[in-house]
């Protein structure tokens, strides 16, 4: 077979690049990118279809095409459990987490922890952990997967290919923000599904349909005699051959409780909490849903993404199984030496299943389409990581260090951090090349399962249990983190030996599946957080009214009773601007000396007076501090929830004085400002009253009765389909 890319394939790849760049720059031209909300949350203007497509594409990166298909080739259908689990957890995000996130008006997940529990130590811990996870479980694996496909299909220089892909992705992310990311993701979702469906259809025809897959996979064993004849210097051991034979339960998803791939009990008790972190508290995912116009569009996007998540089982996992049927001698290599000869990795060659299938069964032209699909997967994942990582660093770390940073400065820092991530990504390339192949999808899950269950516990307790306080959450998170980090270090020290070597690892390493470790970490963190919270003072009322499900239900109940929500629901109190110091921030010392300053606006209102003290500006809300509920508190993020009608609100740049604004600026500066989304003349702060802010939140949380019924019906349907597939393919 001719497995080289031809001119027609390269033309299709080039057309793809031009199309995506064109859409990205169009979004850059039209988008409101000169505000924090405009750049990081797309101005909360996206509809359900665009957000749903972006959710799907942000998750399905190149590591899915390589990892899911590779695990399908190595162990059968079990890896599809993560995809079906996501169908259900996405709805948990839309119906439980997102309403609370919208109500408390956040940009980032660390910001939620700070608002819910108070203080900064939880926010900094989670922000740092998120950035570490992005590097070790997202960036590194994505680049390895993309490089592997390029190597198999094009034979290009590895570093040149990676540099080109990273540069294009970073260009879109830096210039267009989340709007460009979501728009390009929408196009790439269509491209991914279309290309993968073509490959699935052609492959199924080649092996005789689904029945051919069922029978052919169970018989897909390597021909040892032929392999040894072609490579007489190879060694062979019986233990390696046992690894190369398909397991009897390969066609089941959930398996025995002690199964080395997917024990059903460990998956339900351990993997599900870890997956709650990814689907309900990971910045990459949540940031897209927060960009939706309102709660109805947010729920619609999770339903759409849930239906789309059913597809990978059929368009990625099953093609991986078909690849093993067609190339059993290569993918099921019989010894480490044979694996190195086939793919350059002693741990196994299952990761080349998808690119090998593409280059062998796809006709000329469609190979280029699939190459574009893989590039789309890689770029979509990278742009999601770059945008979300810059959001976390800018709003949760840099803004804490530079409390007086203007919006313009935050935008610049966000873009510079993307460049920093690019440098880190390139620096990781040698590590990726040396990384043992194995099954990279399971590598991702193992690392995540050691570090993320404590985070899932903190978010679940924070939203569902109002008694949990900052002290309990901190110690619960720290205990879980140190235990998980210790287990992760031991897992890397005592790596699984190659198939021809004895397994001398300690029993607590080799006999306890990482999913059971995740379950232990989750419950230890939860118990510690609960016990410490009960032994310490409860959180203040202001911390739980907008950050818990209890507060959300209270808001709805008060609204139904027709009471004045402003007196009972925690919103921003009117700020007394006369009490601000020279920096526009209420001095901490002055606050404690004269707490009546905080109530000045209320006194004025009671006396029938009105004035500037009854107003809050967008600049106050987005960039500085606020004083809430009669105390001096640092605002950890935006207190303004912007909707589509208010995308035009722009912060006045503190660094540009009135005289400087009229000065003639150089051409280079003008081009840079246009590229980064800065306006030459920024409008003055628009005054937003507390009542208007509350109205915005109500509009974002409002669901028309008919829409609510349709969404609830769709919820039942998508959850029923997911549960049915779980049961059907596990019996």
ZIQUI-V289798 format. One record per residue. N is the residue number from 1. OMEGA is omega in degrees with one decimal (999 if undefined). NEAR is the number of other C-alpha atoms within 12 Angstrom. Layout:
# ZIQUI-V289798
n=(N & N)
omega=(OMEGA & OMEGA)
near=(NEAR & NEAR)
This chain:
# ZIQUI-V289798
n=(1 & 2 & 3 & 4 & 5 & 6 & 7 & 8 & 9 & 10 & 11 & 12 & 13 & 14 & 15 & 16 & 17 & 18 & 19 & 20 & 21 & 22 & 23 & 24 & 25 & 26 & 27 & 28 & 29 & 30 & 31 & 32 & 33 & 34 & 35 & 36 & 37 & 38 & 39 & 40 & 41 & 42 & 43 & 44 & 45 & 46 & 47 & 48 & 49 & 50 & 51 & 52 & 53 & 54 & 55 & 56 & 57 & 58 & 59 & 60 & 61 & 62 & 63 & 64 & 65 & 66 & 67 & 68 & 69 & 70 & 71 & 72 & 73 & 74 & 75 & 76 & 77 & 78 & 79 & 80 & 81 & 82 & 83 & 84 & 85 & 86 & 87 & 88 & 89 & 90 & 91 & 92 & 93 & 94 & 95 & 96 & 97 & 98 & 99 & 100 & 101 & 102 & 103 & 104 & 105 & 106 & 107 & 108 & 109 & 110 & 111 & 112 & 113 & 114 & 115 & 116 & 117 & 118 & 119 & 120 & 121 & 122 & 123 & 124 & 125 & 126 & 127 & 128 & 129 & 130 & 131 & 132 & 133 & 134 & 135 & 136 & 137 & 138 & 139 & 140 & 141 & 142 & 143 & 144 & 145 & 146 & 147 & 148 & 149 & 150 & 151 & 152 & 153 & 154 & 155 & 156 & 157 & 158 & 159 & 160 & 161 & 162 & 163 & 164 & 165 & 166 & 167 & 168 & 169 & 170 & 171 & 172 & 173 & 174 & 175 & 176 & 177 & 178 & 179 & 180 & 181 & 182 & 183 & 184 & 185 & 186 & 187 & 188 & 189 & 190 & 191 & 192 & 193 & 194 & 195 & 196 & 197 & 198 & 199 & 200 & 201 & 202 & 203 & 204 & 205 & 206 & 207 & 208 & 209 & 210 & 211 & 212 & 213 & 214 & 215 & 216 & 217 & 218 & 219 & 220 & 221 & 222 & 223 & 224 & 225 & 226 & 227 & 228 & 229 & 230 & 231 & 232 & 233 & 234 & 235 & 236 & 237 & 238 & 239 & 240 & 241 & 242 & 243 & 244 & 245 & 246 & 247 & 248 & 249 & 250 & 251 & 252 & 253 & 254 & 255 & 256 & 257 & 258 & 259 & 260 & 261 & 262 & 263 & 264 & 265 & 266 & 267 & 268 & 269 & 270 & 271 & 272 & 273 & 274 & 275 & 276 & 277 & 278 & 279 & 280 & 281 & 282 & 283 & 284 & 285 & 286 & 287 & 288 & 289 & 290 & 291 & 292 & 293 & 294 & 295 & 296 & 297 & 298 & 299 & 300 & 301 & 302 & 303 & 304 & 305 & 306 & 307 & 308 & 309 & 310 & 311 & 312 & 313 & 314 & 315 & 316 & 317 & 318 & 319 & 320 & 321 & 322 & 323 & 324 & 325 & 326 & 327 & 328 & 329 & 330 & 331 & 332 & 333 & 334 & 335 & 336 & 337 & 338 & 339 & 340 & 341 & 342 & 343 & 344 & 345 & 346 & 347 & 348 & 349 & 350 & 351 & 352 & 353 & 354 & 355 & 356 & 357 & 358 & 359 & 360 & 361 & 362 & 363 & 364 & 365 & 366 & 367 & 368 & 369 & 370 & 371 & 372 & 373 & 374 & 375 & 376 & 377 & 378 & 379 & 380 & 381 & 382 & 383 & 384 & 385 & 386 & 387 & 388 & 389 & 390 & 391 & 392 & 393 & 394 & 395 & 396 & 397 & 398 & 399 & 400 & 401 & 402 & 403 & 404 & 405 & 406 & 407 & 408 & 409 & 410 & 411 & 412 & 413 & 414 & 415 & 416 & 417 & 418 & 419 & 420 & 421 & 422 & 423 & 424 & 425 & 426 & 427 & 428 & 429 & 430 & 431 & 432 & 433 & 434 & 435 & 436 & 437 & 438 & 439 & 440 & 441 & 442 & 443 & 444 & 445 & 446 & 447 & 448 & 449 & 450 & 451 & 452 & 453 & 454 & 455 & 456 & 457 & 458 & 459 & 460 & 461 & 462 & 463 & 464 & 465 & 466 & 467 & 468 & 469 & 470 & 471 & 472 & 473 & 474 & 475 & 476 & 477 & 478 & 479 & 480 & 481 & 482 & 483 & 484 & 485 & 486 & 487 & 488 & 489 & 490 & 491 & 492 & 493 & 494 & 495 & 496 & 497 & 498 & 499 & 500 & 501 & 502 & 503 & 504 & 505 & 506 & 507 & 508 & 509 & 510 & 511 & 512 & 513 & 514 & 515 & 516 & 517 & 518 & 519 & 520 & 521 & 522 & 523 & 524 & 525 & 526 & 527 & 528 & 529 & 530 & 531 & 532 & 533 & 534 & 535 & 536 & 537 & 538 & 539 & 540 & 541 & 542 & 543 & 544 & 545 & 546 & 547 & 548 & 549 & 550 & 551 & 552 & 553 & 554 & 555 & 556 & 557 & 558 & 559 & 560 & 561 & 562 & 563 & 564 & 565 & 566 & 567 & 568 & 569 & 570 & 571 & 572 & 573 & 574 & 575 & 576 & 577 & 578 & 579 & 580 & 581 & 582 & 583 & 584 & 585 & 586 & 587 & 588 & 589 & 590 & 591 & 592 & 593 & 594 & 595 & 596 & 597 & 598 & 599 & 600 & 601 & 602 & 603 & 604 & 605 & 606 & 607 & 608 & 609 & 610 & 611 & 612 & 613 & 614 & 615 & 616 & 617 & 618 & 619 & 620 & 621 & 622 & 623 & 624 & 625 & 626 & 627 & 628 & 629 & 630 & 631 & 632 & 633 & 634 & 635 & 636 & 637 & 638 & 639 & 640 & 641 & 642 & 643 & 644 & 645 & 646 & 647 & 648 & 649 & 650 & 651 & 652 & 653 & 654 & 655 & 656 & 657 & 658 & 659 & 660 & 661 & 662 & 663 & 664 & 665 & 666 & 667 & 668 & 669 & 670 & 671 & 672 & 673 & 674 & 675 & 676 & 677 & 678 & 679 & 680 & 681 & 682 & 683 & 684 & 685 & 686 & 687 & 688 & 689 & 690 & 691 & 692 & 693 & 694 & 695 & 696 & 697 & 698 & 699 & 700 & 701 & 702 & 703 & 704 & 705 & 706 & 707 & 708 & 709 & 710 & 711 & 712 & 713 & 714 & 715 & 716 & 717 & 718 & 719 & 720 & 721 & 722 & 723 & 724 & 725 & 726 & 727 & 728 & 729 & 730 & 731)
omega=(175.5 & -175.5 & 179.1 & 175.6 & -179.4 & -173.4 & -179.3 & 178.2 & -178.5 & 178.0 & 179.2 & 177.8 & 179.6 & 177.9 & 178.7 & -180.0 & -179.3 & -179.3 & -177.0 & 178.3 & 178.6 & 179.0 & 179.4 & -179.7 & 174.0 & 176.4 & 178.9 & -177.6 & -173.0 & -171.0 & 171.7 & -171.8 & -175.3 & 171.3 & 179.4 & -179.0 & -179.8 & -177.5 & -171.9 & -179.2 & 177.5 & 178.5 & -176.8 & -173.2 & -171.7 & 178.0 & -172.0 & -177.4 & -179.8 & -179.9 & 179.0 & 177.4 & 179.8 & 175.7 & -178.1 & -175.8 & 178.7 & 178.7 & -176.6 & 176.5 & -179.5 & 178.6 & 175.8 & 179.1 & 178.5 & -173.6 & 179.7 & 179.5 & 178.9 & 177.7 & 174.1 & 177.9 & -174.8 & -171.3 & 175.0 & -169.6 & -170.9 & -175.9 & 177.9 & -180.0 & -179.6 & -179.1 & 179.6 & 175.9 & 179.2 & 177.6 & -178.1 & -176.2 & 175.3 & 178.7 & 173.6 & 175.8 & -174.6 & -173.5 & -176.7 & -171.7 & -173.2 & 176.9 & 178.5 & 178.5 & 179.6 & -177.0 & -177.5 & 170.5 & -176.8 & 171.7 & -172.0 & 179.0 & 173.2 & 177.7 & 177.6 & 179.7 & 179.5 & 179.2 & -175.8 & -173.1 & -176.8 & 179.5 & -175.9 & -171.8 & 176.0 & 179.8 & -179.3 & 179.0 & -177.3 & 178.2 & 179.8 & 179.6 & 179.2 & -180.0 & 177.3 & 179.3 & 177.9 & -177.6 & -171.4 & -176.7 & -178.8 & -175.8 & -175.1 & -177.9 & 177.7 & -178.5 & 177.1 & -178.4 & 179.4 & 179.2 & 179.8 & 179.6 & 179.1 & 179.3 & -178.9 & -171.1 & -173.0 & -175.1 & 179.7 & 172.4 & -172.9 & -175.6 & 179.3 & 179.8 & -178.2 & 178.6 & 179.9 & -178.6 & 179.7 & -178.6 & 180.0 & -180.0 & 180.0 & 178.9 & 178.7 & -175.9 & -178.6 & -172.1 & -169.4 & -177.8 & -174.2 & 178.3 & 178.8 & -179.9 & -176.1 & 179.9 & 178.3 & 176.3 & 179.8 & 177.6 & -176.7 & 176.2 & 177.7 & -178.6 & 179.3 & -176.1 & -179.2 & -179.2 & -179.1 & 176.9 & 177.1 & -179.6 & -179.9 & -179.8 & -179.9 & -178.5 & 179.5 & 177.5 & -176.2 & -177.1 & 176.8 & 175.1 & -176.9 & 176.8 & 176.0 & 177.0 & -177.6 & -177.9 & -176.1 & -178.0 & -178.2 & 178.5 & -175.6 & 177.7 & -178.6 & 176.5 & -172.5 & -178.2 & -179.5 & -179.6 & -178.9 & 176.9 & -179.1 & 179.4 & -173.6 & -178.5 & -178.2 & 171.6 & -175.9 & 177.5 & -177.7 & -178.8 & 177.8 & 179.5 & 177.8 & 176.7 & -175.6 & -180.0 & 176.9 & -179.7 & -178.5 & -178.4 & -176.9 & -177.9 & 176.4 & 177.9 & 177.8 & -172.2 & -176.7 & -174.5 & 179.9 & -179.4 & -178.1 & -179.2 & -176.2 & 174.8 & -172.6 & -178.7 & 177.7 & 179.6 & -177.8 & -174.3 & -174.9 & -177.0 & -179.1 & 175.0 & 178.2 & 178.5 & 175.3 & 175.3 & -174.6 & -172.6 & -174.5 & -176.3 & 177.2 & -175.0 & -177.4 & -177.1 & -173.1 & -178.1 & 179.1 & -179.0 & 177.4 & 178.2 & -179.6 & -176.5 & -178.5 & -175.0 & 178.9 & 177.3 & 178.3 & 178.6 & 177.5 & 179.7 & 179.2 & 175.9 & 178.8 & 179.1 & 177.5 & 177.0 & 179.7 & -178.2 & 173.5 & -173.8 & -174.6 & 177.7 & -175.5 & -175.1 & 177.1 & -176.5 & -178.7 & 172.4 & 175.2 & 176.7 & 177.7 & 178.8 & 177.3 & 178.2 & -175.4 & -174.1 & -176.9 & -177.7 & -179.7 & -174.3 & 178.0 & -175.6 & -167.1 & 178.7 & 177.6 & 178.9 & 178.3 & 178.9 & 178.7 & 179.2 & -176.7 & -171.2 & 177.9 & 179.7 & -178.4 & -175.0 & -179.1 & -176.0 & -178.1 & -177.8 & 179.7 & -175.2 & -175.3 & 178.3 & 178.3 & 178.9 & -179.9 & -174.2 & -177.2 & -173.5 & -177.0 & 177.4 & 178.2 & -176.3 & 176.9 & 172.4 & 177.1 & 176.7 & -179.8 & 174.2 & 176.9 & 177.4 & 180.0 & 176.9 & 177.8 & -180.0 & -179.2 & -177.1 & -179.2 & 178.1 & -179.5 & -178.6 & 175.8 & -179.4 & -179.0 & -177.1 & -177.3 & 178.8 & 178.3 & 176.8 & -178.9 & -177.8 & -175.0 & -171.9 & -175.2 & 179.9 & -176.4 & -177.8 & 176.3 & 178.2 & -180.0 & -172.4 & -176.9 & -177.3 & 177.7 & 178.8 & 178.4 & 179.0 & 178.9 & 178.3 & -180.0 & -179.9 & 178.4 & 179.9 & 178.3 & 179.2 & 173.9 & 177.6 & 177.4 & 177.7 & 177.2 & -179.8 & 178.1 & -179.2 & 179.7 & 179.4 & -179.2 & -175.5 & 178.0 & 178.3 & -179.5 & -178.7 & -178.4 & -177.4 & 179.3 & -174.8 & -177.8 & 175.3 & -170.9 & 178.9 & 177.0 & 174.9 & 178.6 & -176.3 & -178.3 & 179.3 & -179.7 & -176.5 & 177.2 & -172.4 & -170.5 & 179.8 & 176.6 & 178.4 & 177.5 & 178.8 & -179.1 & 179.7 & 179.5 & 178.4 & -179.3 & -176.9 & -171.6 & -175.0 & -174.4 & -178.2 & -178.3 & -178.0 & -174.7 & -179.5 & 178.6 & -179.9 & -178.2 & -177.0 & 173.8 & 178.4 & -178.3 & 179.1 & 178.8 & -178.9 & -177.6 & 176.9 & 179.3 & 178.7 & 177.4 & 179.0 & 178.1 & 178.3 & 178.9 & 179.1 & 177.8 & 177.7 & -179.7 & -179.4 & 177.6 & -177.4 & 175.0 & -170.8 & -178.3 & -179.9 & 179.2 & 179.7 & -177.4 & 178.7 & 175.6 & -175.5 & -178.9 & 174.8 & -172.7 & -174.7 & -179.9 & -178.0 & -177.3 & 176.9 & 175.6 & 174.7 & 178.5 & 178.3 & 179.1 & -179.8 & -179.1 & -175.7 & 175.0 & 179.1 & -179.2 & -178.2 & 179.1 & -179.8 & -179.2 & -177.1 & -179.3 & 179.1 & 180.0 & -179.8 & -179.0 & -176.7 & 179.6 & 177.7 & 178.0 & -178.2 & -178.3 & -178.7 & -172.6 & -174.4 & 179.4 & -173.0 & -178.9 & 175.1 & 176.0 & 178.9 & 177.9 & 178.4 & 178.0 & 177.2 & -179.2 & -179.1 & 179.4 & 179.0 & 179.1 & 179.6 & 177.5 & 179.9 & -179.9 & -175.0 & -176.8 & -177.9 & -173.8 & -179.5 & -175.6 & 173.2 & 179.0 & 172.8 & 177.5 & -178.4 & 175.3 & -174.5 & 178.8 & -179.7 & -178.8 & 175.8 & -173.9 & -179.7 & -178.2 & -178.4 & 178.1 & -177.6 & -176.5 & -179.3 & -179.7 & 179.6 & -177.4 & -179.3 & -175.1 & -178.8 & 179.4 & 177.4 & -178.2 & -175.7 & -177.5 & -178.4 & 179.3 & 178.4 & 179.0 & -178.6 & -179.6 & -180.0 & 178.3 & -179.5 & 175.8 & -179.4 & -177.1 & -179.4 & -179.9 & -175.2 & 175.8 & -178.8 & 178.3 & 179.3 & 177.0 & -174.5 & -170.4 & -166.0 & -172.4 & -179.1 & 170.9 & 178.7 & -174.4 & 168.0 & 173.5 & 179.1 & 177.8 & -178.4 & 177.3 & 176.2 & -178.1 & 178.4 & -176.2 & 174.1 & -178.4 & 175.3 & -176.4 & 172.0 & -172.0 & -176.6 & -175.5 & 178.5 & -178.8 & -179.7 & -177.1 & 179.6 & 176.7 & -177.1 & -177.5 & -175.3 & -178.1 & 177.8 & -177.8 & -179.2 & -177.5 & -174.4 & -175.8 & -178.6 & 177.8 & -177.0 & -178.3 & -178.4 & -178.6 & 179.6 & 179.6 & 179.0 & 179.3 & 178.9 & 178.6 & -177.6 & -178.0 & 174.6 & 179.5 & 176.9 & 178.7 & 178.6 & -179.4 & -179.0 & 178.7 & 178.5 & 175.1 & -175.8 & 179.2 & -179.5 & 177.9 & 179.4 & 178.6 & 177.3 & 179.3 & 178.2 & 178.0 & 179.5 & 178.8 & 179.4 & 179.4 & -177.6 & -176.2 & 174.5 & 174.0 & -176.3 & -179.8 & 178.5 & -179.9 & 179.6 & -179.9 & -179.8 & -179.9 & 176.3 & 178.4 & 177.4 & 179.8 & -177.9 & -175.3 & 177.7 & 179.0 & 178.8 & 179.6 & 179.7 & 179.1 & -179.5 & 175.9 & -175.8 & -175.2 & -176.7 & 176.5 & -179.4 & 999)
near=(13 & 15 & 23 & 28 & 32 & 22 & 16 & 19 & 27 & 24 & 21 & 26 & 29 & 19 & 18 & 29 & 30 & 17 & 21 & 35 & 32 & 21 & 27 & 37 & 30 & 22 & 31 & 35 & 24 & 25 & 40 & 37 & 43 & 45 & 44 & 49 & 47 & 42 & 48 & 52 & 48 & 44 & 40 & 45 & 39 & 39 & 34 & 33 & 34 & 39 & 47 & 42 & 41 & 48 & 53 & 47 & 48 & 51 & 43 & 48 & 43 & 46 & 48 & 48 & 56 & 50 & 44 & 46 & 49 & 46 & 49 & 51 & 54 & 51 & 44 & 46 & 47 & 42 & 46 & 45 & 42 & 42 & 39 & 41 & 40 & 45 & 45 & 39 & 37 & 48 & 41 & 34 & 44 & 43 & 32 & 33 & 42 & 46 & 44 & 43 & 47 & 49 & 50 & 49 & 43 & 45 & 50 & 48 & 52 & 45 & 43 & 48 & 46 & 40 & 46 & 48 & 42 & 34 & 27 & 30 & 26 & 37 & 37 & 32 & 31 & 40 & 37 & 23 & 32 & 37 & 34 & 25 & 31 & 36 & 34 & 31 & 37 & 45 & 42 & 39 & 43 & 48 & 48 & 43 & 47 & 51 & 41 & 46 & 41 & 39 & 30 & 31 & 35 & 27 & 17 & 20 & 16 & 27 & 27 & 17 & 26 & 39 & 26 & 25 & 34 & 40 & 28 & 31 & 40 & 40 & 33 & 43 & 50 & 44 & 46 & 45 & 54 & 54 & 47 & 45 & 56 & 52 & 45 & 45 & 47 & 35 & 34 & 43 & 42 & 27 & 33 & 42 & 35 & 21 & 32 & 44 & 28 & 28 & 41 & 38 & 25 & 25 & 37 & 30 & 18 & 24 & 27 & 19 & 20 & 22 & 17 & 22 & 35 & 26 & 20 & 30 & 40 & 29 & 25 & 34 & 31 & 31 & 22 & 28 & 15 & 15 & 27 & 20 & 12 & 14 & 19 & 14 & 13 & 23 & 22 & 26 & 22 & 16 & 20 & 30 & 25 & 20 & 26 & 37 & 32 & 32 & 27 & 19 & 26 & 38 & 34 & 30 & 34 & 35 & 32 & 21 & 20 & 20 & 27 & 25 & 37 & 37 & 29 & 31 & 23 & 30 & 37 & 25 & 26 & 38 & 42 & 39 & 43 & 47 & 45 & 40 & 41 & 42 & 43 & 45 & 48 & 43 & 44 & 47 & 47 & 47 & 48 & 59 & 58 & 55 & 52 & 43 & 39 & 40 & 42 & 37 & 37 & 47 & 47 & 42 & 43 & 50 & 44 & 37 & 45 & 40 & 34 & 35 & 42 & 34 & 31 & 41 & 41 & 36 & 36 & 49 & 46 & 49 & 50 & 50 & 53 & 53 & 48 & 46 & 40 & 33 & 34 & 37 & 33 & 39 & 52 & 48 & 46 & 42 & 39 & 35 & 29 & 36 & 35 & 22 & 24 & 31 & 30 & 27 & 30 & 30 & 37 & 40 & 46 & 51 & 51 & 52 & 47 & 53 & 48 & 46 & 46 & 48 & 35 & 29 & 32 & 34 & 25 & 25 & 25 & 32 & 38 & 38 & 39 & 45 & 48 & 44 & 45 & 45 & 49 & 49 & 45 & 47 & 49 & 53 & 49 & 48 & 51 & 50 & 49 & 50 & 52 & 44 & 49 & 46 & 48 & 45 & 44 & 45 & 45 & 43 & 35 & 29 & 35 & 30 & 16 & 19 & 26 & 27 & 29 & 31 & 42 & 34 & 30 & 43 & 41 & 32 & 30 & 42 & 38 & 28 & 31 & 37 & 29 & 22 & 36 & 37 & 21 & 25 & 35 & 31 & 20 & 26 & 32 & 18 & 19 & 31 & 24 & 15 & 26 & 29 & 34 & 37 & 38 & 42 & 40 & 37 & 31 & 33 & 39 & 37 & 36 & 44 & 46 & 44 & 50 & 51 & 49 & 50 & 51 & 45 & 48 & 54 & 54 & 37 & 39 & 44 & 40 & 24 & 29 & 33 & 32 & 43 & 40 & 39 & 31 & 34 & 50 & 39 & 31 & 37 & 43 & 34 & 30 & 37 & 35 & 22 & 27 & 35 & 28 & 20 & 32 & 27 & 18 & 21 & 28 & 20 & 14 & 18 & 23 & 24 & 23 & 25 & 27 & 23 & 18 & 13 & 17 & 15 & 19 & 15 & 12 & 16 & 24 & 21 & 19 & 24 & 33 & 42 & 41 & 37 & 41 & 45 & 35 & 34 & 42 & 44 & 30 & 31 & 40 & 36 & 26 & 30 & 38 & 32 & 22 & 25 & 30 & 21 & 15 & 17 & 16 & 25 & 28 & 24 & 27 & 29 & 34 & 40 & 37 & 39 & 48 & 41 & 31 & 27 & 33 & 35 & 24 & 24 & 36 & 26 & 17 & 18 & 19 & 12 & 12 & 12 & 15 & 17 & 26 & 25 & 19 & 25 & 34 & 33 & 38 & 44 & 34 & 41 & 40 & 37 & 29 & 23 & 30 & 26 & 16 & 11 & 17 & 25 & 30 & 32 & 27 & 22 & 16 & 19 & 25 & 16 & 15 & 18 & 22 & 17 & 30 & 36 & 27 & 28 & 29 & 25 & 20 & 20 & 18 & 12 & 11 & 11 & 14 & 18 & 22 & 22 & 29 & 31 & 30 & 34 & 36 & 38 & 36 & 40 & 44 & 40 & 41 & 35 & 36 & 40 & 36 & 30 & 26 & 27 & 29 & 25 & 28 & 30 & 37 & 43 & 44 & 40 & 45 & 43 & 47 & 44 & 35 & 26 & 16 & 26 & 31 & 27 & 32 & 38 & 39 & 31 & 31 & 24 & 17 & 20 & 13 & 15 & 10 & 14 & 18 & 12 & 12 & 13 & 15 & 11 & 11 & 11 & 16 & 17 & 16 & 18 & 23 & 24 & 30 & 36 & 37 & 36 & 28 & 27 & 25 & 27 & 21 & 17 & 22 & 22 & 27 & 31 & 28 & 32 & 23 & 27 & 34 & 33 & 22 & 31 & 37 & 30 & 24 & 37 & 36 & 26 & 24 & 16 & 11 & 12 & 18 & 20 & 16 & 18 & 29 & 22 & 17 & 23 & 32 & 21 & 21 & 33 & 30 & 21 & 24 & 34 & 23 & 20 & 29 & 32 & 19 & 18 & 24 & 26 & 16)
